[in-house]
Amino acid sequence: MLISGNDYVERLSGYKREIFVKGDKIQNFVEHPNIRPAINAIAFTYDLASKKDEYSPHSDLIGEKVNRLNYVNANAGDLIARLDFQRELSMRTGTCHYRCPGADAICSIYPATKELDERLGTDYHKKFLSFLKEIQSKDYACTGALTDTKGDRSKRPREERDMYVHVVERRNEGIVVSGAKIHQSGAFAADVNFVLPTQAFKEGEEEFAIAFAVTPEDEGVKYILQNTGYQAKLREGGSFEAGNRKYGDRLTCTVLFDDVCIPWERVFVFEDLKAEQGVLTNFAISHRCAGAACKAGFIDSMIGAASLMLKANGLEKVPALRQKIGEMVGICEATYGIAVGAATKGFNDYGSWQSNRLIANAGKIIGVEGFNKVLMNLAEIAGGIPVTAPSEFDLRNPEIGALVEKYLKASPNFTTEQRLKIIKFIEFWATSSHLLGGIHGGGSPAAAIIFLQMLADINSKEEAVKEALDIDK
Ligand SMILES: Cc1cc2nc3c(=O)[nH]c(=O)nc-3n(C[C@H](O)[C@H](O)[C@H](O)COP(=O)(O)OP(=O)(O)OC[C@H]3O[C@@H](n4cnc5c(N)ncnc54)[C@H](O)[C@@H]3O)c2cc1C
């Protein structure tokens, strides 16, 4: 089933959630200036899905159309359609759409539970399919929570037990979990939050090897929103001062689990190291592949902003600056191309299509490098004004407004207000959580490099060189 963005917002308004922003427990979270932008971005995933057939495939599970982000990919075409959906969402909102980790969770729990049942004769896959049916029938927005707070990183999880979400009790009706997940994109605005392991665990660490889903009726869950300069800016108000007021930057939170009881129907991996590793690996790869497509969408947005800035400044004919945009386009398409390559060269895993592991990790590395380069080009094109400009409020001030209007004007084809809107949008790209989100979201580059070192067949490359050089060793 496909619902509208408004239907999703209405459903969300009915949830009672404990959410803290800047030290206060807030009421009416749906209208809060720091939360509403994430809700708008998620609502957009509903509205765009119904506009294109590729974004709303037919699900055999429920016999209806479903959102592409709640679908288990069966082949490369499915995955590429998801990449295109995410690229368009990123371009049109200039931010995260929050449902991507939920989609990765669905696509990684599916094969892991199948493997688990085949190995142990359990019924985790049946339980998962029944939950997926509910997700698809109600068109739930799902997010994914992996990152534990971890504490002292030099210690193993058992020495820092509280810093990893873990099982504290096993009951007839379910498991009781405790701990916290940090950096969680949009969890406060989701219908379902999948909680997955943060890393591969070893023998003796089974209490951390769990995967489950949290829904609004679960008691003992609290959310603490991030509080950066950009969040302060959103609270400041105005119509365009925050640059991307409608959709915001990458809104994350810390999720606290204070002895939360999760019913068995929503526990999909329980203290099983092999299944845990299966979920984790497929999630990481899926997220890095999709993340490269999202980065292409973000770069699309920055290209649009750069081109408008050139025009608003009267610089659109300067070859050296136009060349910067050409470079941005090249990086954008290369990043997207890696994601498509990873999807095309993927593989079937227990009836689900997974992206190519080596290429998806390369997408992370190239995507991060590309994102940085694009941001630098954007900053070069924009000049210093995104971090020095007066505010929207100065423009409206009766005493200085006319002077701001006069001195901030550039090309006759743009009003001062239009130029200032573009400037504030570039400020948003350069100074919000986007840069660090690009670097660390979906796992840090260091994690991708570890994967690449593990997966690459360096020997065959050495052999090729030895053969070419007649080195007999
Ligand atoms: C905007 C944003 C959105 C995010 N959204 C989500 C989300 O929705 N869900 C989710 O689960 N997570 C999310 N993340 C978390 C992201 O996956 C983590 O930031 C990332 O995995 C790195 O973990 P960390 O920040 O805790 O770094 P830390 O663990 O503090 O590590 C710091 C640095 O050291 C490196 N490092 C640490 N230990 C080792 C080691 N043993 N060997 C080599 N290098 C090491 C790390 O790779 C990193 O570069 C998000 C992050 C950001 C910034």
The ligand as an SDF file (V2000), in Angstrom:
LIG
                    3D

 53 58  0  0  0  0  0  0  0  0999 V2000
   25.2730   12.5950   10.1690 C   0  0  0  0  0  0  0  0  0  0  0  0
   25.4410   11.1620   10.5710 C   0  0  0  0  0  0  0  0  0  0  0  0
   24.3790   10.2990   10.4500 C   0  0  0  0  0  0  0  0  0  0  0  0
   24.4890    8.9740   10.8980 C   0  0  0  0  0  0  0  0  0  0  0  0
   23.3990    8.1590   10.8260 N   0  0  0  0  0  0  0  0  0  0  0  0
   23.4610    6.9160   11.3840 C   0  0  0  0  0  0  0  0  0  0  0  0
   22.3020    6.0870   11.4560 C   0  0  0  0  0  0  0  0  0  0  0  0
   21.2260    6.4540   10.9930 O   0  0  0  0  0  0  0  0  0  0  0  0
   22.4190    4.8800   12.0560 N   0  0  0  0  0  0  0  0  0  0  0  0
   23.5900    4.4380   12.5830 C   0  0  0  0  0  0  0  0  0  0  0  0
   23.6230    3.3470   13.1400 O   0  0  0  0  0  0  0  0  0  0  0  0
   24.7030    5.1960   12.5370 N   0  0  0  0  0  0  0  0  0  0  0  0
   24.6650    6.4120   11.9500 C   0  0  0  0  0  0  0  0  0  0  0  0
   25.7980    7.1990   11.8930 N   0  0  0  0  0  0  0  0  0  0  0  0
   26.9980    6.6920   12.5580 C   0  0  0  0  0  0  0  0  0  0  0  0
   28.1720    6.3240   11.6770 C   0  0  0  0  0  0  0  0  0  0  0  0
   27.9770    5.0660   11.1120 O   0  0  0  0  0  0  0  0  0  0  0  0
   29.4100    6.4030   12.5950 C   0  0  0  0  0  0  0  0  0  0  0  0
   29.6880    7.7690   12.7990 O   0  0  0  0  0  0  0  0  0  0  0  0
   30.6110    5.6840   12.0450 C   0  0  0  0  0  0  0  0  0  0  0  0
   30.3870    4.3090   11.9820 O   0  0  0  0  0  0  0  0  0  0  0  0
   31.8460    5.9280   12.9410 C   0  0  0  0  0  0  0  0  0  0  0  0
   31.5640    5.6330   14.2610 O   0  0  0  0  0  0  0  0  0  0  0  0
   31.8270    6.7250   15.3790 P   0  0  0  0  0  0  0  0  0  0  0  0
   31.3610    8.0410   14.8920 O   0  0  0  0  0  0  0  0  0  0  0  0
   31.2210    6.2210   16.6340 O   0  0  0  0  0  0  0  0  0  0  0  0
   33.3830    6.8340   15.4470 O   0  0  0  0  0  0  0  0  0  0  0  0
   34.3690    6.3360   16.5870 P   0  0  0  0  0  0  0  0  0  0  0  0
   34.0870    4.9470   16.9780 O   0  0  0  0  0  0  0  0  0  0  0  0
   34.3780    7.3370   17.6700 O   0  0  0  0  0  0  0  0  0  0  0  0
   35.7530    6.3330   15.8070 O   0  0  0  0  0  0  0  0  0  0  0  0
   36.4580    7.5230   15.4220 C   0  0  0  0  0  0  0  0  0  0  0  0
   37.3180    7.1920   14.2140 C   0  0  0  0  0  0  0  0  0  0  0  0
   38.2450    6.1480   14.5350 O   0  0  0  0  0  0  0  0  0  0  0  0
   38.0760    5.0400   13.6580 C   0  0  0  0  0  0  0  0  0  0  0  0
   38.2130    3.8040   14.4370 N   0  0  0  0  0  0  0  0  0  0  0  0
   37.6080    3.5070   15.5940 C   0  0  0  0  0  0  0  0  0  0  0  0
   37.9810    2.2890   16.0210 N   0  0  0  0  0  0  0  0  0  0  0  0
   38.8250    1.8070   15.1010 C   0  0  0  0  0  0  0  0  0  0  0  0
   39.5640    0.5980   14.9750 C   0  0  0  0  0  0  0  0  0  0  0  0
   39.5050   -0.3570   15.8800 N   0  0  0  0  0  0  0  0  0  0  0  0
   40.3140    0.4220   13.8590 N   0  0  0  0  0  0  0  0  0  0  0  0
   40.3960    1.3880   12.9180 C   0  0  0  0  0  0  0  0  0  0  0  0
   39.7440    2.5730   13.0010 N   0  0  0  0  0  0  0  0  0  0  0  0
   38.9740    2.7740   14.0660 C   0  0  0  0  0  0  0  0  0  0  0  0
   36.6640    5.1610   13.1170 C   0  0  0  0  0  0  0  0  0  0  0  0
   36.5200    4.5150   11.8580 O   0  0  0  0  0  0  0  0  0  0  0  0
   36.5230    6.6830   13.0080 C   0  0  0  0  0  0  0  0  0  0  0  0
   37.0940    7.1290   11.8320 O   0  0  0  0  0  0  0  0  0  0  0  0
   25.7160    8.5140   11.4250 C   0  0  0  0  0  0  0  0  0  0  0  0
   26.8110    9.3780   11.5230 C   0  0  0  0  0  0  0  0  0  0  0  0
   26.6950   10.6910   11.1080 C   0  0  0  0  0  0  0  0  0  0  0  0
   27.8740   11.5960   11.2560 C   0  0  0  0  0  0  0  0  0  0  0  0
  1  2  1  0
  2  3  1  0
  2 52  2  0
  3  4  2  0
  4  5  1  0
  4 50  1  0
  5  6  2  0
  6  7  1  0
  6 13  1  0
  7  8  2  0
  7  9  1  0
  9 10  1  0
 10 11  2  0
 10 12  1  0
 12 13  2  0
 13 14  1  0
 14 15  1  0
 14 50  1  0
 15 16  1  0
 16 17  1  0
 16 18  1  0
 18 19  1  0
 18 20  1  0
 20 21  1  0
 20 22  1  0
 22 23  1  0
 23 24  1  0
 24 25  2  0
 24 26  1  0
 24 27  1  0
 27 28  1  0
 28 29  2  0
 28 30  1  0
 28 31  1  0
 31 32  1  0
 32 33  1  0
 33 34  1  0
 33 48  1  0
 34 35  1  0
 35 36  1  0
 35 46  1  0
 36 37  1  0
 36 45  1  0
 37 38  2  0
 38 39  1  0
 39 40  1  0
 39 45  2  0
 40 41  1  0
 40 42  2  0
 42 43  1  0
 43 44  2  0
 44 45  1  0
 46 47  1  0
 46 48  1  0
 48 49  1  0
 50 51  2  0
 51 52  1  0
 52 53  1  0
M  END
$$$$
